[in-house]
Amino acid sequence: MNEVNRRQFLALSAATVFSKNVTAKSRRTGLVLDERFSQHHISKAHPESPARYQAITQHLLEHNLLNDITLLHPKEDCEKWVKTIHSLEHINAIKTNQPQTHQYALIATGGVLASVDAVCAGKVDNAFCASRPPGHHAKNTGQEEGFCYYNHIAIAARYAQQHYGLKKILIIDWDYHHGNGTEWAFYSDASVLYFSTHDMFAYPGTGFPDRKGEGEGKGFNINVHLGCGVTDDDIIEVFQQSLMPAATKFEPDLILISAGFDSRQDDLLGCHHITDKGFVSLTNMVKMLADIHCDGKIVSLLEGGYNIQGNASAVTAHISALME
């Protein structure tokens, strides 16, 4: 980053949105939708339900966002990329014990890989995947963890590195729950900076701030605990004070977002009080980073969010901010 851009970044990062004196460039945003995202069921009345996807698509239609967006389709034949993160034992256990779920999880992985393709090829500037099941808890246990089977965001990071030759990937995770699977995947890896805000006392009981990485990855794992009642101002301050300087030093080639909206107010499984406006501010801050370091390249992926209408509203606000 040259000194002019560095000064500009430091000035902008003191605010939560772009000032009116900064000329915003036109954004091309991609969106992954697929009716198969509504077919996955864990059990009747489970909070990670098809209604999550259905409400998102309805909300996007009501807000006329689909007219100005590039629709993307999940990449096929992506199991070989799943193997960059997960063991054959894990994959075979999911495939054998839950064959239908295996297929749906692969479609979700295919969605984020298609988004990486579109962003890296310059087809779009950024993209959002309205996919399910989520993925950031998945490790190599051979079973579901926290509604997750394959760690889509981690697979996307490896895909971007191995398929496109990108060196450094920043993963930002604002889900209410800690992405223990993502931390696990990159804990000793200096090529991926993982930044997570979460309630460390909630499931899965991980994400303690003293977990900073090990070996070559020491210092590249940043956990920030946010307890019940956290507001927009609280999380924005954490992004300003912790994420911004770390990302500025790291200088990522691509930014991935584990966009969990169970950190939104009134969620069934969370106790944070983040509003849609707060998520817009976080999105704008990430866009600042992306504009300075990686030509605006952002891929965002749905993780949690269990208040059906609240989740849909937050997703719509997030996508609108990506498009601005």
PyMOL commands that set and color helices and strands:
alter all, ss='L'
color gray80, all
select helices_A, chain A and resi 3-12+35-38+50-62+66-68+79-82+88-97+99-120+152-164+180-186+215-217+232-250+261-263+276-293+308-323
alter helices_A, ss='H'
color red, helices_A
select strands_A, chain A and resi 29-32+70-72+126-129+169-173+192-198+221-225+254-259+298-302
alter strands_A, ss='S'
color yellow, strands_A
deselect
rebuild
show_as cartoon
